[in-house]
C-alpha cells in the first residue's frame, strides 16, 4: 500500500469515527473508501468492521469515563442485537459480490439521504422517562437493527440512535453512549464471522482503525452542537456523491 492511500484511509477513519460517535453513518465513508482501493464489496464490508470495532471501543470508553453510559439498560438491549447481528453477518459472508454490490450501493444511497436528518430531531422531550427495552416491540426492533448491522452496517449507527433516542427515549448523550457499547459488542460478533470466512484485509483494517479510534475519542469528548453535526453531514453527503460515482463506474 502506498503512502497516499494509507493517508487517505487514516483521514477516512478519522471522519467516520467522529461521525459515528456524534450520530451515525461512518460506514458510508469507510466501505466506499476501501472499495476504491480495489477491494470487493464483500471484503470491504468485512474489513470495515475492524475499524468500527476500534472506534466503538474508544467512544464507549470515553463515555464511560464521563459517567454517561447506562450499563444497566445495556443488559437488556444487547442480547437481541447480538442474535440479529450474527445472522446478518452470516448472510453477508455467503452472498456473492454480484448480488451484494448492488445491494450495498442502493443502501448507501438511501442512508446518505437519511444523513440529512438532524439527529436532534430524534431526541425525546427533556422530561422523558426511558422506556423498558424488554417489551416485545423494542426487542423486535433491536433484533432487526442487529440483522441490518450484521448484513450491511452502513448507517446502522443512525438506526440504533433512532431506536434508543426516539423509541426508548434516552437523551442524545446517553443514546450515543449506549449505541457505542451496543455496536462494540455486536461488531465483535460480526467481525469474528468475517475473520472465520477469511474476508478481512488486516493492513487497511488497522490503518482505518487507528484513524477511527482517534476520531471517536475526540468526538465523544466534545459536546454535540447543531453546527458541528451539520458540517459533518454535509461533508459525508459530498463524499458519498463523489465515491458513489466512482463505485458505480466499476459495476
N, C-alpha and C positions, 0 to 999 in steps of 0.2 A: 504494500500500500504506500503510495507517495505521500509527501508531506501535505500537499494542498488538500488531498482527500481526507487525511486524518484530521486536519484543522477544521474542515467543513463538518465532519462528524462531531467533533467536540462542540462546535457552535450550535449544531442541530440539537445536541444533547442538552446544552445549557438552556436553550429556548424551550425545549419540550419539558424539561424538568421544572422550570419556573411556571410554565403554563399549566401543567398537570396539577401542581400544588395549589395554584390560585383558583383554578376552575376545572379544567379538563381539556382533552383534545390534543395532548402532546404527541400521541401516536400519529396524528395527522402530519406531523413533521418527521418523526423517526422512520416510519415504514417507507415513505417515498424516498427519503434520503438514502436509505440502504439499497433500495431498488435502483437508484441512479448510479450506484457503484457497480451494478451488473448482477446483483442477486435476483433470484426468482422471487415472486411474491410470497411463496410459502416460506422460503428461507428468511426473507426479510421480516415477515410477521413473527417467526420464531425467534430470530436474533434480537429483535427489539425488546423482547420480554426481559432479557438480562439487564438492559439499560433501565427499563421501567422498574424492575425489582430494586436496583440500587437507588434509583430516585425515590421510590416509596420508603425505603429504609431510612434515607436521610430526612425526608419530610416527616415521617412518623416520629422519628427520634426528636426532631426539633419541636413538634407539637407536644410530645410527652414531657419534654424538659420545661415547656412553658405551662404545664398543668392543664392543657386544653383537650386532652384525649380521654373520652369517656369509655374506659375499659369494660365496665360492667355491661354496657349496651352491646359492645362488640361480641360478647359471648353468645348472644342470640342472633346477631346479624351475620357473623362469619360462616357458620355451617352450611346454610342453603347456597351461599355464594360459592363455596368450595366445591360442592357437589356439581353445580351447574358448570363451573369453570373447567373441571376435569373432563366432563362430557364434551364441552365445546372445543377444548384443546385436542382431544382425541379425534374429533371430526375434522378439525383443521389439518392435523397431521396426515390424514388419509385422503383429503381432497387433492386431485391433480391440479397443477398450476393453470391449465387451460380453463378450469372451472373457477378456481379460487381468485385468479387475477381480475376478471370482470366483476366478481362479487366484491372484492376489495375496493376496486376503483369506484364502483357505484356507492359503496358505503362511505368512502372518503368524501365524495361529492355531497352526500346528504348531511354528513356530520360537519362539513365545512359551513353549510348553511346554518346548522344548529349553533355554531360558534358565534353567530351574530347576536344571539340572545344574551343579554347581560345576566350573569349568574345571580345578581342581587334580586332579580325578579323571582327567583326561586325561593328566596328567604321567607320563612314564616313570620307572622306578626311578632313584635318584640316580646309580648307576654305569653307566647305559645308554650304549651307544655308538651315535651316529646311524647310520641305515641309508643305503645308497646309493639316492638318489632316481631313478636311471636304470633301475631294474627295471621290468618290464612292468606289474606291479600298481600300483606307485607312479605311473608315467606315466599309466595309465588313470584312476586316482583323481584325479590333478591335472587331467587333461583334463575329466573330468565335473564337477569342482568349478568349473572355469572356465566351462563351459557354464551351470551353475546361476547363478553370479555374474553372467554376462553377461545372462542372461534376467531374473532377478528381483532378485538381490543381497541381499535381506533374509535375514539370518542367515548369509551366506556367510563372514563372518569366523570364526564358530564352526565351520563346516565345515572351513575351512583349518586352524584351530587343532587340530582333531581329527586331521587328516592329518599335520600337521607334528610334533605332540607324541606322539600315540598311535601313529601309523603309522610315521613316520620317526624317532621317539624323540629329538627335540630337547627340552631343558629348556624350561619355560614362557617364560622371558625371551627366549631365542633364537627359540623358535617364534613368539612375538608379534612379534619384530623381523622375522623372515622374512615373516610374514603381512603386516606393514605394507608391506614392499617389494614383495611379490608383488601385493598389492591396488593399490598405487600404479601399477604398470605396467599391470595389466590394466584398471583403471578408466580409465586414459588411452585405451586402445583402445576401450572401450565408450562412453566419453563422446564420442569422435570420431565414432562411428557415430550416436549420438543427435543430435549437433550437425548432422551431414550431413543428417539427416531433419527438422531444424527442430523438435525436440521439447523443447529446453532453454529454460526461462524464466530469463533471466540474473539479474534482480534478486533474486528469492528464493534462487537458487542461490548467489550471492555472500554474501548475508546469512547463510544457513545455513553456508556455507563458513568464514566468519570465526569463528563460534562453534565449529564442529567442529575447526578447526585449533588454537584455543586449548585446547579440552578435550583433544585428543590430545597436545599438547605437555606439558601439566600431568600427564596420566596416565602418560605414558612416563617421567617423571622421579620418579615416586612408586613405591616398592616395593609390589608387589602384596600384599594381605592378604585373608584369608578374609572378614573383616568388611566391607571396602570393596567387594569383589565382590558379596557377598550383598546389601548395601544397594542397590547399583546394579541388581541383577537384580530385586529386589522393586519398585523404582521403575519399571522398564521394564514388568513384568507389569501393575502397576496402570495405568500409562499406556496400555498396549495394550488393556486391557479397556475403558477409557473411550473411546479413539479407535476401537476396533473397533465399539462400539455406534453411535457417530456415523456411521462409514462405512457400516455395514450399513443404516442408515436412508436412505442415498442410493440404494441399489440399486432 
